[in-house]
Amino acid sequence: MFGYVVANLDKLSEEEKQQYRSCYCGLCNALGTRHGSLSRITLTYDMTFLVLLLSALYQEKCEIKSGRCIIHPVRSHTYWQNEITDYAADMNAALAYYNFLDDWADDRNILSFGEAKLFEMEYKRVEAVYPHKCAVIKSCLDELSRIEKTGEMNPDIPANCFGRLLGEIFVWKVDGYAENLRAFGYALGKFIYIMDACLDLKADIKKERYNPMAASSSEEFRSVLSLLLADCTEAYGKLPVDRDSKLIENILYSGVWTRYEAEDRKAKRRQKK
């Protein structure tokens, strides 16, 4: 369900692209350091966005580093990290653990079961540091599973559940920003859930899997998603973000549509054939 909150690289300056890559690489490095090299395969751009937003909001100082990795074994590359990078790496690991469990429950994929087992110890380490957040994540995902099993066709109900989960993750500290960050994460979570359901609809119908958008027509998708994104941007407007604002707004206003528009173009090409 993750992987939608990405940048539209075509509309970024070279400086913004470098900042984005450096943030992504910093998070990748933190995952490897905190949870083992294998955890790097679970890295999502959604958590990269979390680092960018929170670092900008809190004006968190960044440590600039350089190094090589499996992806960049020859040329040294620059990346940056701070406390928020470590927090996002921990949340990424927790979500990856539950994602593997979910894949195992849905498809009985033995690979997913093995991956969940490998990540279980890392999840327990995160849980020891963030017991409340892990409890909220588990509670929301358990509730989401129950909703999906009942075949609930009101998409707001499961989307609200996922929104609560992401809202909790966006609250790094209990302070003056917490309420607005929770509202923003909640709105973004709803958007992500519905976007995912829209893009998976054909495959879910074919495989007879649950999808709350099954009763909607494709013509309605864009308008529904636009309304949900408007809630996100309204909540974002209440956050005093100056640093990296153009990059963050590129992701929020343009990048989040990237996968939807790519699928839309594919569908139109198929119709022409």
N, C-alpha and C positions, 0 to 999 in steps of 0.2 A: 504493500500500500504506500510505500515511500518511493521517492525518486521523482517527484513532481515539482519540487521547489528548487528549480535550477535557473541559472542565468541564461539570457538570450545573448550569446557571445557575439553575434553579428552586430549588436547595438552597443557594445562596450568599447571604450578606448583601450589602447595597449596597456596603459597604467592600471585601469580597472581590471583587465584580464589578469595582469600579474598579481594584483592584490587578491583576486578570487582564487587563483591557483595556489598562492602562498598560504591562504587560509585553509584550503582543501588539503594541501600537503602537510600542513601543521597538524591538522586533525588526524590525518592518516598516521603520522609519526607518533602522535599521542596514543592512538589505539594500539599500535605495535608495542610501545613502551609499557603501557598500563595493562594490556590484555593479551599480549602475545602476537607474533607476526600473522598468525592465521586470521586474527580478528580484522585485519585490514580489508579483507574481502567483503566485509559487511558495511564498509563506509558508505554513507549516503550524503548526497548534496543537501538534503533537508537539514541534517545536523550542521553542515557547513554554513547554511543560512542562519541557523541558531547562533553559531559563534560570531558571525558578522554582525547580526542585530544586537546581541547582548554586549559585545565588545564596544560597539558604537554608542549604545545607550549609556553604558557605565563608564565610557571613556577609559577603558581598561588598557593599561600599558602593555605593549607586546614585546617579546624577546625575539629578535631576528636571528635566525640560524641558517645554516646551509649544510647540505649533505647529499649522499647518494642513497638509493633504495633499490628494491627489486624492479620497480617500474622504471626508475631512472638510474641504471647501474653504471653508466659511463660518465655522464655529465652531472656535476654537482648542481643542485638547485636550491633556491632560497625559499624559506618558509618562516612563518611566525606563529608564536604560541603565547598563551597566557592562562590564567586560572580557568577561564571560561572554556578554553580548548579542552582542558582535562575533564571538566564537567560534561561537556558534550560527548566526549569519548566514552564516558561512563554510561550516559543515557543511550548512546548508540549501541553499546554492548548489551544493555538490558533489553532494548527493543529487538536486537538481533536474536537473542535467546528465545524470546516469545514468538518471533516470526518463524523460527525453526520448529518450535513446538506446534504452532498453528499449521504449518505445512505437513507435519507428521499426522496431526489429527484429521486434516482434510483429505489427504491423498495416501496416507500410510506409506509415505516415501521413506525408505530405510535410510537414505542419505541424510534427510532432514533430521531423523531421529539421532543419527550419529553426531551430526553437527550440534544438535541441542545438548547432547551429553558432553561434548567437548567444551561448550560454552557455559555449562552449568556452574562450574567452579568460578568462572569470571563473573557470572551473574551474582553469585553469593557474595563475592567481594564488593560489588556495587551495592547490593542490598544492605550490607553491613554499614556502609557509609551513608546511604540514602534510603533508610527503611520506609519512610512515609511515601516518598515518590514511587518506590517499587511496589508498595501496597496499592497505591492509586492506579498504577499501570496494570497490575494484575486484576484488580477489581473491575476496571473498565473493560479489559479484554475478556474477562469471564462473562461480564454482562453482555458484551457484544456477541460473544459466542451463543449465549442463550437467545438473544434477539434473532440472530440469523437462523438458529435451529427451529424457531417457531414460524419462520417464513414471513415475518413482519414486512408488509409492503409499503408502509409509510417510511420513505427514506430519511425523514427527519429524525426518527427514533435512533437508528444505528449511527447516523452521522453525529447526532448530539453526543452520543457515547464516546465516539472517537475524538470529538472536539474537547471533551473533558480531559481525556488522556493527554492530548497535545498541549492543552492549556496548562496542565500541571508541569509538563516538561519545560515550558517557556518561562516559568517562574524560577529564576536562579536563586533569588534571595527574598525573604519576607520583609519587604520594605515599601517605600512609597510608590515604586513602579509595579509592584506585584499585581495589583488589581487590573491595570491596563494590559500588562503582559499576559495575564491569564485570559482576558477577553480576546486579545489578539490571537493567542494560540488556539483558543476555542473556535474562533471563526475560521482560522486557517485549517484546523483539523476537519471541520465540517466540509470545507471546500475540497480538501484532499480526498475524503471518503467518497463524496459524490462524484468527483472527477474519476476516481479509480473505478467506481461502479459503472459509469458511462462508458469508459474505454474497454472494460471487460465484458460488457453486456452480451455481445454476440457469442463470445467464447463460453460464457456462463450458460447461456440458453442452450447452446449446442451440447454442453456437458451436463446439463440439468443441475447446475449449481445455483445457489441462492444469489439473487441480485435484486435489490429493492427498486431498481429503475426499470424493471421488466414491463411495467404497465405504462411507461412514458414513451412518447415518440421522440425520435432523434431530433426533430425540429425544436423540441423544448429544451434540449440539453444546454445549448449555448446561453439561452436566457436565464435558466436556473443557475448555471455556473457563474454568470455575470453578476447576478444578485448576491450570491454567496461571496464572491470576491469583493463586491462593494462593502460588505460587512467587514472584511479583512482590512481593506484600505481605510475605512472609517476608524477602526480600532488602532491601526498603525498611526494615523494622524494625531492620536493623543499621546504618542511617545515622542519625546524631544530628541530626535535622532539627527545629528549633523554629520558626523564622520561617516564616510562611505555611503552617504545617503543616495547618491546616483546609482551606485552598484546595487544597493538593497532595493531601491525602487525599480530598477531594471528587472530584478528577480520577481518582485511582487506584482508589477503591472504587466510585464511582458513574458518573462521566463516561464511562469507557471502555466502558460498556454502552449508551450512548446510541443509537448507530447500530444495534446489534443489536436493541434493544428496539423501535426505530422500525420496523425491517423485520418484526419479529415481529408487531407490531400490524397492519401492512399485510396480512400473510399471513392473519391471523385475520379481517380484514374481507373479504378476497376469499373465504374459505371460507364466510362467512355469506350471500354473494350467490347 
